[in-house]
Amino acid sequence: MLQKTEDRHGSQKRSRDDIGEVALCVGATGRKMAVRMYSAEEAYAMLASDTESASEGEPEFFCDSSSSDSGEPPRSRRRDDPNYDRLFKIRPVLTFLEEKFSAVYTPQREISVDESLMSFKGRVKFRQYLPNKRARYGIKLYKLYSRICWKCSTSENSNLLRTDCVPKEVTFLSYGDDLGLILTSFSFLFFIMTSVVLGIFWKYRETPIIKANNRHLSYILLVSIALCFMCPMLFIGRPSRVLCLLRQAAFGVVFTVSISSILAKTLTVIIAFKATQPGGKIKRFLGTRLSITLVFFCSMGKILLSVTWIVFYPPYLDIDTDMDTILLLCNEGSSTFLEIGYIGMLALICLWAAYVAKDFPDQFNEAKNISFSIVVFSSVWLAFVPTYLSVKGKNMVAVEVFAIVTSSAGLLTFIFFPKCYVIFKNPEHYRRRKLSDTLFRNKNFS
C-alpha cells in the first residue's frame, strides 16, 4: 500500500515519490486495473479522499509493486536501497501483461533464449553499450524461442522453411490450363463448322439431296451436334453445385437427341425403300411425323432417367484435400456410365439399322455414312471407359471432354461433309427422276 507519513503539524501526507506513482497507477481497485494519468492537483485530491475513506473501511487506492507473493525479495522505491526498482512506476502494468502472456503461452521443453540489441540513442538508465554488436548503443532484448511443431489443417501445407502453414492451391480443369485451352479451342472450332454446315443446308434446302434425306431431321441433328460441342463449357472451369447437377444431364440429353435423330434417319431410309415394293403396306409410315415422334420418345426416356437420378442420387461438389493441392471435382457416382449405357444402346440399334440398309442403292442411301459415324462414335466411348477409370484428378474431366468433342466431330464429319461436297460440286446430281429409275431397276426391290 502507499506509505503514509506525518508532518510536524500532525497531518498525514504522502511523499512526492508516492505522488508520481499515484499519478500513474491510481484507479487500480479489485481485480480490474485501469491505468490513467492525473495532474498533481487531482492526485492530492484523491489522496485526501483516500484518507477519509480509509477510516470508513472502503478500499484504498493502491499500487503495490512488491513481489512477496512470488517468493522474490521485495522491491524498494528508495534510490539508496540495493533492491531499488527503477520500473516501480510501471511495475503493475508489467505484472498485468506478464499474467496475460503466461495464460496465452507456456514454453515447452525445448526452448532457447536469444539476445539482441535494439538500437536506441536516447537517455534511459538501462541503455547498454555493446561494441561487438552492430548497433553498439541500445536496449538489450531477450527473445524466447520454443521448438513447437503443430499439424497444419487439411486445407494447408507447411512452407519451405517449415515455420508456418500456408493455404493449399485450389486446382481444377480451368480455361487457363494448356489442356483446357486446347479442348476449348477445338470445341469452338467445331461449333463454328457445324453452324456453317447448318447454314449451307438451310440455303440449299430445296435441292433434291437435302429433301431426300429428311431435311427436318438434318436440322435437328445439326443443332444437337452444335450443342454437343458446347457441352465441354459445363465441364471446364471452376465446378459448382449447379454445374454438377446440370452437366451430366445436359450432356446425356443432347447426345440422346443426336443419336435418336440418326436412328430416325436410318429407319426413314429403310421405310422409304420398303415402301417401293409392290403391295407394300408400309407407305403410311412415311413422312416426318414418325421421325419426330421417335426422337421425342427417345429423348423423353433420357430426360426421365436424368430427373430420377438427380432427385434420388444427386451429384455434389467434392473437395479432395488428400494431395498437396485442393482438388475440386463433381462426385457424380456412376451417372457417367449410366449416360453412356443409354446412349450406347441407341447407337447399337442405329448400327443394326444401318447394317440392314447397307445394300440399298448408293445414290439414295446414306446408311454407309451413318455406319462409319456410329462406328467412330462407339469406338471413342469404348476407349473412354478404361481411360476414365485409370486417370485421377482433373485429367478425368479432360478425358470426358475429349471424348465428347471427338465423338461429336465424328458424327459431323462422316454424315454431313460428303453431302456438302456433293452440294457444291453438283447440286442437281440427285434428280428425282434418276432416283426413281434407280429404285425400280434394282432387282432387290422389284
Backbone hydrogen bonds in HBPLUS format (Angstrom, degrees):
<---DONOR---> <-ACCEPTOR-->    atom                        ^
c    i                          cat <-CA-CA->   ^        H-A-AA   ^      H-
h    n   atom  resd res      DA  || num        DHA   H-A  angle D-A-AA Bond
n    s   type  num  typ     dist DA aas  dist angle  dist       angle   num
A0005-THR N   A0013-LYS O   2.89 MM   8  5.38 174.7  1.89 164.9 164.7     1
A0013-LYS N   A0005-THR O   2.76 MM   8  5.38 169.7  1.77 164.2 166.8     2
A0007-ASP N   A0011-SER O   3.17 MM   4  5.83 160.9  2.21 155.9 159.7     3
A0010-GLY N   A0007-ASP O   3.03 MM   3  5.36 162.1  2.06 110.4 115.8     4
A0019-ILE N   A0015-SER O   3.11 MM   4  6.49 142.4  2.26 139.8 150.6     5
A0020-GLY N   A0016-ARG O   3.17 MM   4  6.53 154.5  2.23 147.6 152.0     6
A0021-GLU N   A0017-ASP O   3.18 MM   4  6.52 147.8  2.29 140.7 149.6     7
A0022-VAL N   A0018-ASP O   2.85 MM   4  6.10 155.6  1.91 152.8 159.2     8
A0023-ALA N   A0019-ILE O   3.02 MM   4  6.20 152.1  2.10 147.6 154.8     9
A0024-LEU N   A0021-GLU O   3.17 MM   3  5.46 145.1  2.29 102.6 112.1    10
A0025-CYS N   A0021-GLU O   2.97 MM   4  6.11 165.2  1.99 156.5 161.1    11
A0026-VAL N   A0022-VAL O   2.96 MM   4  4.86 155.4  2.02 135.7 135.1    12
A0043-ALA N   A0039-SER O   2.94 MM   4  6.16 155.1  2.00 148.1 155.6    13
A0044-TYR N   A0040-ALA O   2.94 MM   4  6.24 162.8  1.97 154.5 157.6    14
A0045-ALA N   A0041-GLU O   2.99 MM   4  6.20 154.6  2.06 146.1 153.6    15
A0046-MET N   A0042-GLU O   2.92 MM   4  6.13 155.3  1.98 147.7 154.1    16
A0047-LEU N   A0043-ALA O   2.89 MM   4  6.14 150.2  1.98 147.2 156.1    17
A0048-ALA N   A0044-TYR O   2.99 MM   4  6.19 149.2  2.09 141.7 149.6    18
A0049-SER N   A0045-ALA O   3.05 MM   4  6.38 156.9  2.11 145.4 151.1    19
A0050-ASP N   A0046-MET O   2.81 MM   4  5.96 140.6  1.96 139.1 151.0    20
A0051-THR N   A0047-LEU O   3.01 MM   4  6.27 147.9  2.11 143.2 150.0    21
A0052-GLU N   A0048-ALA O   3.23 MM   4  6.55 153.3  2.30 143.9 150.4    22
A0053-SER N   A0049-SER O   2.97 MM   4  6.11 154.0  2.03 144.8 151.8    23
A0054-ALA N   A0050-ASP O   3.04 MM   4  6.06 132.3  2.27 139.2 150.2    24
A0056-GLU N   A0053-SER O   3.17 MM   3  5.15 132.3  2.41  93.7 106.5    25
A0058-GLU N   A0053-SER O   3.08 MM   5  5.39 152.1  2.16 163.8 156.3    26
A0057-GLY N   A0054-ALA O   3.27 MM   3  5.33 162.4  2.31 102.3 107.1    27
A0070-SER N   A0067-SER O   3.25 MM   3  5.51 132.4  2.49 100.5 111.9    28
A0071-GLY N   A0068-SER O   3.41 MM   3  5.42 162.0  2.44 100.7 105.9    29
A0076-SER N   A0083-ASN O   2.80 MM   7  5.43 175.9  1.80 133.7 135.1    30
A0085-ASP N   A0076-SER O   2.76 MM   9  5.77 159.7  1.80 170.4 163.2    31
A0081-ASP N   A0078-ARG O   3.16 MM   3  5.39 160.1  2.20 107.9 114.0    32
A0084-TYR N   A0081-ASP O   3.14 MM   3  5.23 138.7  2.32 119.4 116.1    33
A0090-ILE N   A0087-LEU O   3.16 MM   3  5.64 137.0  2.35 111.0 121.1    34
A0091-ARG N   A0087-LEU O   2.88 MM   4  5.73 106.1  2.44 145.5 164.9    35
A0093-VAL N   A0090-ILE O   3.08 MM   3  5.33 119.5  2.46 102.8 117.5    36
A0094-LEU N   A0090-ILE O   3.06 MM   4  6.42 162.2  2.10 156.5 161.7    37
A0095-THR N   A0091-ARG O   2.84 MM   4  6.05 160.3  1.88 156.9 162.8    38
A0096-PHE N   A0092-PRO O   2.87 MM   4  6.02 159.5  1.91 145.0 150.8    39
A0097-LEU N   A0093-VAL O   2.94 MM   4  6.21 163.3  1.97 153.5 157.5    40
A0098-GLU N   A0094-LEU O   2.87 MM   4  6.03 154.6  1.93 146.7 154.3    41
A0099-GLU N   A0095-THR O   3.02 MM   4  6.29 156.0  2.08 151.0 156.1    42
A0100-LYS N   A0096-PHE O   3.10 MM   4  6.40 160.6  2.14 148.0 153.3    43
A0101-PHE N   A0097-LEU O   2.84 MM   4  6.01 165.8  1.86 156.3 160.1    44
A0102-SER N   A0098-GLU O   2.96 MM   4  6.04 153.7  2.03 142.6 149.9    45
A0103-ALA N   A0099-GLU O   3.09 MM   4  6.33 142.9  2.23 141.1 150.3    46
A0104-VAL N   A0100-LYS O   3.22 MM   4  6.50 136.9  2.42 140.6 151.6    47
A0104-VAL N   A0101-PHE O   3.17 MM   3  5.16 130.6  2.43  94.4 107.4    48
A0105-TYR N   A0101-PHE O   2.92 MM   4  6.02 169.5  1.93 160.0 162.2    49
A0147-ARG N   A0110-GLU O   3.02 MM  37  5.72 168.7  2.03 163.1 166.4    50
A0112-SER N   A0145-TYR O   2.75 MM  33  5.13 147.5  1.85 149.4 156.3    51
A0145-TYR N   A0112-SER O   2.74 MM  33  5.13 173.2  1.74 165.8 166.5    52
A0114-ASP N   A0143-LYS O   2.75 MM  29  5.01 165.5  1.77 150.0 155.1    53
A0143-LYS N   A0114-ASP O   2.72 MM  29  5.01 174.2  1.72 157.5 159.2    54
A0116-SER N   A0141-LEU O   2.92 MM  25  5.21 156.2  1.97 150.4 155.0    55
A0141-LEU N   A0116-SER O   2.68 MM  25  5.21 176.5  1.68 165.7 166.7    56
A0118-MET N   A0139-ILE O   2.88 MM  21  5.18 170.9  1.88 151.5 148.3    57
A0139-ILE N   A0118-MET O   2.86 MM  21  5.18 150.6  1.95 147.0 149.9    58
A0120-PHE N   A0137-TYR O   3.33 MM  17  6.16 160.0  2.37 116.1 121.3    59
A0127-ARG N   A0124-VAL O   3.46 MM   3  5.61 164.8  2.49 108.5 108.1    60
A0128-GLN N   A0138-GLY O   2.83 MM  10  5.63 172.3  1.83 170.8 168.5    61
A0138-GLY N   A0128-GLN O   3.12 MM  10  5.63 154.7  2.19 153.7 159.5    62
A0130-LEU N   A0136-ARG O   2.79 MM   6  4.74 167.4  1.81 140.3 142.9    63
A0133-LYS N   A0130-LEU O   3.19 MM   3  5.66 154.0  2.26 112.0 119.3    64
A0137-TYR N   A0135-ALA O   2.71 MM   2  5.62 137.8  1.89 112.1  97.8    65
A0148-ILE N   A0146-SER O   3.07 MM   2  5.76 117.5  2.47 109.9  93.5    66
A0156-GLU N   A0153-SER O   3.10 MM   3  5.31 161.7  2.13 116.5 116.5    67
A0168-LYS N   A0155-SER O   3.01 MM  13  5.72 163.3  2.04 140.2 137.0    68
A0157-ASN N   A0166-VAL O   2.79 MM   9  5.38 162.1  1.82 162.7 165.3    69
A0166-VAL N   A0157-ASN O   2.64 MM   9  5.38 170.6  1.64 171.8 171.2    70
A0159-ASN N   A0164-ASP O   2.95 MM   5  5.86 151.9  2.03 163.0 165.5    71
A0162-ARG N   A0159-ASN O   3.09 MM   3  5.16 155.9  2.15 104.8 112.3    72
A0326-ILE N   A0169-GLU O   2.83 MM 157  5.97 157.9  1.88 143.9 151.2    73
A0171-THR N   A0326-ILE O   2.79 MM 155  6.01 164.7  1.82 157.6 161.5    74
A0328-LEU N   A0171-THR O   3.19 MM 157  6.47 164.9  2.22 174.9 178.2    75
A0237-GLY N   A0173-LEU O   2.69 MM  64  5.81 171.4  1.70 164.3 161.1    76
A0177-ASP N   A0174-SER O   3.38 MM   3  5.61 149.0  2.49 101.2 108.7    77
A0181-LEU N   A0177-ASP O   2.86 MM   4  5.98 153.8  1.93 147.8 155.2    78
A0182-ILE N   A0178-ASP O   3.00 MM   4  6.21 157.9  2.05 148.7 154.0    79
A0183-LEU N   A0179-LEU O   3.09 MM   4  6.27 170.3  2.10 153.5 155.9    80
A0184-THR N   A0180-GLY O   2.99 MM   4  6.05 155.6  2.05 142.2 149.4    81
A0185-SER N   A0181-LEU O   2.97 MM   4  6.11 153.6  2.04 143.5 150.5    82
A0186-PHE N   A0182-ILE O   3.06 MM   4  6.34 164.1  2.09 154.6 157.7    83
A0187-SER N   A0183-LEU O   3.00 MM   4  6.16 151.6  2.08 143.2 151.5    84
A0188-PHE N   A0184-THR O   3.06 MM   4  6.31 162.9  2.09 151.3 154.3    85
A0189-LEU N   A0185-SER O   2.94 MM   4  6.12 154.4  2.01 147.2 155.2    86
A0190-PHE N   A0186-PHE O   3.00 MM   4  6.14 170.2  2.01 151.6 153.1    87
A0191-PHE N   A0187-SER O   2.96 MM   4  6.07 145.1  2.08 140.4 151.1    88
A0192-ILE N   A0188-PHE O   2.99 MM   4  6.18 155.8  2.04 146.7 151.6    89
A0193-MET N   A0189-LEU O   3.05 MM   4  6.36 155.1  2.12 144.5 151.8    90
A0194-THR N   A0190-PHE O   2.89 MM   4  6.06 155.2  1.95 145.3 151.5    91
A0195-SER N   A0191-PHE O   2.99 MM   4  6.24 153.7  2.06 144.5 151.8    92
A0196-VAL N   A0192-ILE O   2.97 MM   4  6.25 150.4  2.06 146.7 154.6    93
A0197-VAL N   A0193-MET O   3.00 MM   4  6.28 160.1  2.04 149.7 154.6    94
A0198-LEU N   A0194-THR O   2.94 MM   4  6.16 157.2  2.00 148.1 154.5    95
A0199-GLY N   A0195-SER O   2.98 MM   4  6.23 150.3  2.07 142.0 149.9    96
A0200-ILE N   A0196-VAL O   2.94 MM   4  6.27 149.4  2.03 147.3 156.0    97
A0201-PHE N   A0197-VAL O   2.96 MM   4  6.24 160.2  2.00 152.8 157.5    98
A0202-TRP N   A0198-LEU O   2.99 MM   4  6.18 149.4  2.09 142.4 151.1    99
A0203-LYS N   A0199-GLY O   2.94 MM   4  6.11 150.8  2.03 143.5 151.3   100
A0204-TYR N   A0200-ILE O   3.00 MM   4  6.17 159.1  2.04 152.2 156.9   101
A0207-THR N   A0204-TYR O   3.20 MM   3  5.61 168.0  2.21 114.8 118.3   102
A0211-LYS N   A0207-THR O   3.15 MM   4  6.43 166.4  2.17 157.6 161.8   103
A0212-ALA N   A0208-PRO O   2.79 MM   4  5.80 158.3  1.84 152.0 158.1   104
A0214-ASN N   A0211-LYS O   3.30 MM   3  5.53 149.0  2.41 119.3 115.7   105
A0217-LEU N   A0214-ASN O   3.09 MM   3  5.63 122.6  2.44 111.3 123.7   106
A0218-SER N   A0214-ASN O   3.12 MM   4  6.47 150.2  2.21 145.4 154.4   107
A0219-TYR N   A0215-ARG O   2.89 MM   4  6.17 152.4  1.97 148.2 154.0   108
A0220-ILE N   A0216-HIS O   3.08 MM   4  6.40 163.5  2.11 146.9 150.9   109
A0221-LEU N   A0217-LEU O   2.83 MM   4  5.98 159.8  1.87 148.7 154.7   110
A0222-LEU N   A0218-SER O   2.93 MM   4  6.07 159.8  1.97 148.7 153.8   111
A0223-VAL N   A0219-TYR O   3.00 MM   4  6.20 162.6  2.03 152.6 157.1   112
A0224-SER N   A0220-ILE O   2.97 MM   4  6.12 160.4  2.01 147.6 153.3   113
A0225-ILE N   A0221-LEU O   2.93 MM   4  6.10 152.6  2.00 146.0 153.5   114
A0226-ALA N   A0222-LEU O   2.96 MM   4  6.16 155.5  2.02 144.9 151.6   115
A0227-LEU N   A0223-VAL O   3.00 MM   4  6.32 151.0  2.09 145.4 153.1   116
A0228-CYS N   A0224-SER O   2.90 MM   4  6.18 139.4  2.07 137.9 149.8   117
A0229-PHE N   A0225-ILE O   3.09 MM   4  6.48 146.5  2.20 147.2 154.6   118
A0230-MET N   A0227-LEU O   3.02 MM   3  4.92 136.5  2.22  93.4 106.4   119
A0231-CYS N   A0227-LEU O   3.07 MM   4  6.36 120.9  2.44 140.5 155.2   120
A0231-CYS N   A0228-CYS O   3.20 MM   3  5.19 146.4  2.32  97.1 106.7   121
A0233-MET N   A0230-MET O   3.08 MM   3  5.73 152.8  2.16 117.4 124.9   122
A0234-LEU N   A0231-CYS O   2.89 MM   3  5.61 157.1  1.95 124.3 130.6   123
A0235-PHE N   A0232-PRO O   2.99 MM   3  5.04 143.6  2.12 100.7 111.8   124
A0236-ILE N   A0232-PRO O   2.97 MM   4  6.13 150.9  2.05 159.6 166.2   125
A0244-CYS N   A0240-SER O   2.95 MM   4  6.15 154.0  2.02 147.4 155.0   126
A0245-LEU N   A0241-ARG O   3.13 MM   4  6.36 143.6  2.26 140.1 148.9   127
A0245-LEU N   A0242-VAL O   3.16 MM   3  5.19 123.7  2.49  94.3 108.3   128
A0246-LEU N   A0242-VAL O   3.07 MM   4  6.30 143.8  2.21 145.5 155.4   129
A0247-ARG N   A0243-LEU O   2.95 MM   4  5.68 171.6  1.95 155.4 156.6   130
A0250-ALA N   A0246-LEU O   2.78 MM   4  5.83 167.2  1.79 165.5 169.3   131
A0251-PHE N   A0247-ARG O   2.96 MM   4  5.99 161.2  2.00 143.1 148.9   132
A0252-GLY N   A0248-GLN O   2.96 MM   4  6.07 161.3  1.99 146.1 151.0   133
A0253-VAL N   A0249-ALA O   3.01 MM   4  6.18 163.3  2.04 151.8 156.0   134
A0254-VAL N   A0250-ALA O   3.04 MM   4  6.10 171.6  2.05 154.0 156.6   135
A0255-PHE N   A0251-PHE O   3.13 MM   4  6.19 163.9  2.16 146.9 151.6   136
A0256-THR N   A0252-GLY O   2.95 MM   4  5.99 145.5  2.08 139.1 149.1   137
A0257-VAL N   A0253-VAL O   3.02 MM   4  6.30 153.8  2.09 149.1 155.1   138
A0258-SER N   A0254-VAL O   3.15 MM   4  6.44 153.4  2.23 143.4 150.4   139
A0259-ILE N   A0255-PHE O   2.97 MM   4  6.20 172.6  1.97 155.6 156.4   140
A0260-SER N   A0256-THR O   2.87 MM   4  5.88 160.3  1.91 148.3 154.8   141
A0261-SER N   A0257-VAL O   2.99 MM   4  5.98 144.1  2.12 137.1 146.2   142
A0262-ILE N   A0258-SER O   3.06 MM   4  6.40 154.3  2.13 147.1 153.8   143
A0263-LEU N   A0259-ILE O   2.90 MM   4  6.16 154.7  1.97 146.7 154.1   144
A0264-ALA N   A0260-SER O   2.89 MM   4  6.06 152.0  1.96 140.8 148.3   145
A0265-LYS N   A0261-SER O   2.93 MM   4  6.20 150.2  2.02 144.5 152.5   146
A0266-THR N   A0262-ILE O   2.98 MM   4  6.24 155.9  2.04 148.0 154.2   147
A0267-LEU N   A0263-LEU O   2.95 MM   4  6.19 164.8  1.98 151.6 155.7   148
A0268-THR N   A0264-ALA O   2.91 MM   4  6.02 143.2  2.05 138.2 148.7   149
A0269-VAL N   A0265-LYS O   3.09 MM   4  6.41 149.7  2.18 144.0 150.6   150
A0270-ILE N   A0266-THR O   3.08 MM   4  6.45 160.8  2.12 150.8 155.7   151
A0271-ILE N   A0267-LEU O   2.88 MM   4  6.06 165.2  1.91 150.8 154.8   152
A0272-ALA N   A0268-THR O   2.89 MM   4  5.98 153.1  1.96 144.3 152.1   153
A0273-PHE N   A0269-VAL O   3.12 MM   4  6.37 155.4  2.18 148.8 153.8   154
A0274-LYS N   A0270-ILE O   2.94 MM   4  6.12 154.9  2.00 148.9 156.9   155
A0275-ALA N   A0271-ILE O   2.93 MM   4  5.95 142.4  2.08 142.2 151.3   156
A0276-THR N   A0273-PHE O   3.30 MM   3  5.40 147.8  2.41  98.4 107.1   157
A0277-GLN N   A0274-LYS O   3.36 MM   3  5.74 161.1  2.40 108.1 113.4   158
A0280-GLY N   A0277-GLN O   3.14 MM   3  5.49 146.7  2.26 138.9 134.4   159
A0285-PHE N   A0282-ILE O   3.12 MM   3  5.75 162.9  2.15 115.9 121.3   160
A0286-LEU N   A0283-LYS O   3.07 MM   3  5.49 166.2  2.09 114.3 118.6   161
A0292-ILE N   A0288-THR O   2.91 MM   4  6.05 171.7  1.92 157.4 159.6   162
A0293-THR N   A0289-ARG O   2.97 MM   4  6.06 155.7  2.03 145.8 153.1   163
A0294-LEU N   A0290-LEU O   2.96 MM   4  6.16 153.1  2.03 145.8 152.5   164
A0295-VAL N   A0291-SER O   3.05 MM   4  6.35 163.3  2.08 153.3 157.1   165
A0296-PHE N   A0292-ILE O   2.93 MM   4  6.09 155.4  1.99 146.3 153.6   166
A0297-PHE N   A0293-THR O   3.00 MM   4  6.23 166.5  2.02 152.9 155.0   167
A0298-CYS N   A0294-LEU O   3.09 MM   4  6.20 164.4  2.11 150.1 154.8   168
A0299-SER N   A0295-VAL O   3.02 MM   4  6.08 157.2  2.08 144.3 150.9   169
A0300-MET N   A0296-PHE O   2.85 MM   4  6.04 154.7  1.91 149.0 156.6   170
A0301-GLY N   A0297-PHE O   3.01 MM   4  6.15 153.3  2.09 144.4 150.6   171
A0302-LYS N   A0298-CYS O   3.28 MM   4  6.57 153.1  2.36 139.7 146.1   172
A0303-ILE N   A0299-SER O   2.90 MM   4  6.19 154.7  1.96 149.2 156.8   173
A0304-LEU N   A0300-MET O   2.94 MM   4  6.12 164.6  1.96 152.2 155.2   174
A0305-LEU N   A0301-GLY O   3.11 MM   4  6.25 153.1  2.18 140.0 147.5   175
A0306-SER N   A0302-LYS O   2.94 MM   4  6.16 154.1  2.00 148.3 155.0   176
A0307-VAL N   A0303-ILE O   2.92 MM   4  6.14 161.1  1.95 153.0 158.0   177
A0308-THR N   A0304-LEU O   3.02 MM   4  6.15 160.0  2.06 145.7 151.0   178
A0309-TRP N   A0305-LEU O   3.09 MM   4  6.26 154.9  2.15 141.3 148.1   179
A0310-ILE N   A0306-SER O   2.94 MM   4  6.17 158.7  1.99 151.0 156.4   180
A0311-VAL N   A0307-VAL O   2.98 MM   4  6.12 155.4  2.04 149.0 155.3   181
A0312-PHE N   A0308-THR O   3.07 MM   4  6.12 170.9  2.08 150.8 153.3   182
A0313-TYR N   A0309-TRP O   2.80 MM   4  5.21 146.9  1.91 134.8 145.9   183
A0316-TYR N   A0331-ASN O   3.30 MM  15  5.50 154.3  2.37 135.3 140.4   184
A0331-ASN N   A0316-TYR O   2.84 MM  15  5.50 155.0  1.90 176.3 174.6   185
A0318-ASP N   A0329-LEU O   2.65 MM  11  5.21 162.5  1.68 169.5 173.7   186
A0329-LEU N   A0318-ASP O   3.00 MM  11  5.21 172.5  2.00 158.2 160.5   187
A0320-ASP N   A0327-LEU O   2.89 MM   7  4.99 167.8  1.90 155.8 154.6   188
A0327-LEU N   A0320-ASP O   2.91 MM   7  4.99 165.5  1.94 150.2 149.9   189
A0335-SER N   A0332-GLU O   3.14 MM   3  5.75 163.3  2.17 133.3 137.7   190
A0338-LEU N   A0334-SER O   3.08 MM   4  6.35 142.2  2.23 142.9 154.3   191
A0339-GLU N   A0335-SER O   2.91 MM   4  6.18 153.8  1.98 151.2 156.7   192
A0340-ILE N   A0336-THR O   3.05 MM   4  6.34 164.8  2.07 148.0 152.1   193
A0341-GLY N   A0337-PHE O   2.85 MM   4  5.88 147.5  1.96 136.2 145.3   194
A0342-TYR N   A0338-LEU O   3.16 MM   4  6.36 162.2  2.19 147.6 150.4   195
A0343-ILE N   A0339-GLU O   3.05 MM   4  6.28 172.6  2.06 156.2 158.6   196
A0344-GLY N   A0340-ILE O   2.72 MM   4  5.71 150.3  1.81 142.7 152.2   197
A0345-MET N   A0341-GLY O   3.00 MM   4  6.18 146.5  2.11 141.2 149.0   198
A0346-LEU N   A0342-TYR O   3.28 MM   4  6.65 158.6  2.33 147.6 151.9   199
A0347-ALA N   A0343-ILE O   2.95 MM   4  6.21 149.7  2.04 145.3 154.7   200
A0348-LEU N   A0344-GLY O   2.94 MM   4  6.17 151.6  2.03 147.4 153.7   201
A0349-ILE N   A0345-MET O   3.16 MM   4  6.45 158.5  2.21 147.3 152.6   202
A0350-CYS N   A0346-LEU O   2.95 MM   4  6.13 155.5  2.01 144.8 152.1   203
A0351-LEU N   A0347-ALA O   2.84 MM   4  6.06 150.8  1.92 144.8 152.9   204
A0352-TRP N   A0348-LEU O   2.96 MM   4  6.19 154.1  2.03 146.6 153.0   205
A0353-ALA N   A0349-ILE O   2.98 MM   4  6.25 158.4  2.03 147.8 153.5   206
A0354-ALA N   A0350-CYS O   2.94 MM   4  6.17 154.5  2.00 146.8 153.8   207
A0355-TYR N   A0351-LEU O   2.98 MM   4  6.18 145.2  2.11 141.2 150.4   208
A0356-VAL N   A0352-TRP O   3.06 MM   4  6.38 147.3  2.17 145.8 154.2   209
A0357-ALA N   A0353-ALA O   3.16 MM   4  6.42 146.3  2.27 142.1 150.8   210
A0358-LYS N   A0355-TYR O   3.40 MM   3  5.17 166.1  2.42 101.2 102.9   211
A0360-PHE N   A0357-ALA O   3.41 MM   3  5.65 167.6  2.43 110.5 113.0   212
A0364-PHE N   A0361-PRO O   3.37 MM   3  5.93 152.1  2.45 110.7 117.6   213
A0365-ASN N   A0361-PRO O   2.99 MM   4  5.86 141.8  2.14 147.3 159.2   214
A0370-ILE N   A0366-GLU O   3.06 MM   4  6.35 157.6  2.11 147.9 154.7   215
A0371-SER N   A0367-ALA O   2.81 MM   4  6.01 150.6  1.89 144.6 153.0   216
A0372-PHE N   A0368-LYS O   3.02 MM   4  6.31 163.7  2.05 151.9 154.5   217
A0373-SER N   A0369-ASN O   3.02 MM   4  6.23 164.0  2.05 148.2 153.0   218
A0374-ILE N   A0370-ILE O   2.92 MM   4  6.08 159.9  1.96 151.8 156.9   219
A0375-VAL N   A0371-SER O   2.95 MM   4  6.10 153.9  2.02 148.1 155.6   220
A0376-VAL N   A0372-PHE O   3.00 MM   4  6.25 164.8  2.02 152.7 156.3   221
A0377-PHE N   A0373-SER O   2.90 MM   4  6.06 160.5  1.94 145.2 151.5   222
A0378-SER N   A0374-ILE O   2.82 MM   4  5.96 164.6  1.85 148.9 152.7   223
A0379-SER N   A0375-VAL O   2.90 MM   4  6.04 157.7  1.95 148.1 154.6   224
A0380-VAL N   A0376-VAL O   3.05 MM   4  6.22 159.2  2.10 151.6 156.1   225
A0381-TRP N   A0377-PHE O   3.31 MM   4  6.59 164.1  2.33 149.0 152.2   226
A0382-LEU N   A0378-SER O   2.89 MM   4  6.02 144.2  2.01 147.5 157.9   227
A0383-ALA N   A0379-SER O   3.03 MM   4  6.15 153.9  2.10 144.6 150.9   228
A0384-PHE N   A0380-VAL O   3.00 MM   4  6.13 127.0  2.29 132.6 147.6   229
A0388-TYR N   A0384-PHE O   2.78 MM   4  5.80 159.1  1.82 158.1 163.7   230
A0389-LEU N   A0385-VAL O   3.19 MM   4  6.38 150.6  2.28 147.3 154.6   231
A0390-SER N   A0386-PRO O   3.17 MM   4  6.24 127.3  2.46 136.7 148.9   232
A0390-SER N   A0387-THR O   3.21 MM   3  5.19 139.9  2.37  96.4 107.6   233
A0396-MET N   A0393-GLY O   3.19 MM   3  5.93 155.8  2.26 116.2 121.5   234
A0398-ALA N   A0394-LYS O   3.14 MM   4  6.48 154.9  2.21 143.5 150.8   235
A0399-VAL N   A0395-ASN O   2.91 MM   4  6.10 153.6  1.98 146.7 152.4   236
A0400-GLU N   A0396-MET O   3.21 MM   4  6.45 158.6  2.25 144.8 149.8   237
A0401-VAL N   A0397-VAL O   2.98 MM   4  6.20 159.8  2.02 151.7 157.4   238
A0402-PHE N   A0398-ALA O   2.94 MM   4  6.09 157.9  1.99 146.1 152.4   239
A0403-ALA N   A0399-VAL O   3.01 MM   4  6.24 153.1  2.09 144.3 151.3   240
A0404-ILE N   A0400-GLU O   3.01 MM   4  6.27 153.8  2.08 146.5 153.3   241
A0405-VAL N   A0401-VAL O   3.02 MM   4  6.28 167.5  2.03 156.3 158.4   242
A0406-THR N   A0402-PHE O   2.93 MM   4  5.99 165.5  1.95 150.2 154.9   243
A0407-SER N   A0403-ALA O   3.01 MM   4  5.94 168.3  2.03 145.8 149.6   244
A0408-SER N   A0404-ILE O   3.13 MM   4  6.13 157.9  2.18 143.2 149.5   245
A0409-ALA N   A0405-VAL O   2.96 MM   4  6.06 153.3  2.03 143.9 151.7   246
A0410-GLY N   A0406-THR O   2.98 MM   4  6.25 145.2  2.11 145.3 154.8   247
A0411-LEU N   A0407-SER O   3.20 MM   4  6.52 153.7  2.27 144.5 150.0   248
A0412-LEU N   A0408-SER O   3.07 MM   4  6.36 164.5  2.10 151.6 155.6   249
A0413-THR N   A0409-ALA O   2.92 MM   4  5.97 161.0  1.96 147.3 152.8   250
A0414-PHE N   A0410-GLY O   3.15 MM   4  6.10 172.9  2.16 150.3 151.8   251
A0415-ILE N   A0411-LEU O   3.30 MM   4  5.98 146.8  2.41 139.2 146.4   252
A0416-PHE N   A0412-LEU O   3.24 MM   4  5.67 153.5  2.31 131.7 139.6   253
A0420-CYS N   A0416-PHE O   3.02 MM   4  6.29 158.2  2.06 154.0 160.1   254
A0421-TYR N   A0417-PHE O   2.98 MM   4  6.23 151.2  2.07 149.7 157.7   255
A0422-VAL N   A0418-PRO O   3.09 MM   4  6.38 155.4  2.15 144.9 150.5   256
A0423-ILE N   A0419-LYS O   2.87 MM   4  6.11 157.2  1.92 151.0 157.8   257
A0424-PHE N   A0420-CYS O   3.12 MM   4  6.27 162.7  2.15 148.9 151.6   258
A0425-LYS N   A0421-TYR O   2.96 MM   4  6.00 146.3  2.08 142.0 152.1   259
A0426-ASN N   A0422-VAL O   2.89 MM   4  5.65 163.4  1.91 146.5 151.3   260
A0429-HIS N   A0426-ASN O   3.09 MM   3  5.35 153.4  2.17 121.4 120.6   261
A0435-LEU N   A0431-ARG O   2.90 MM   4  6.18 154.1  1.97 152.3 160.7   262
A0436-SER N   A0432-ARG O   2.90 MM   4  6.15 156.7  1.95 150.1 155.6   263
A0437-ASP N   A0433-ARG O   2.95 MM   4  6.20 160.9  1.99 152.6 157.6   264
A0438-THR N   A0434-LYS O   2.98 MM   4  6.13 153.6  2.05 142.7 150.1   265
A0439-LEU N   A0435-LEU O   3.04 MM   4  6.27 152.1  2.12 144.8 152.0   266
A0440-PHE N   A0436-SER O   3.12 MM   4  6.36 168.6  2.13 153.7 155.4   267
A0441-ARG N   A0437-ASP O   3.05 MM   4  6.08 139.7  2.21 142.3 152.3   268
A0442-ASN N   A0439-LEU O   3.28 MM   3  5.47 147.0  2.39  99.8 109.1   269
A0445-PHE N   A0442-ASN O   3.32 MM   3  5.93 156.8  2.38 113.2 118.6   270
A0446-SER N   A0443-LYS O   3.34 MM   3  5.10 174.2  2.35 103.3 104.4   271
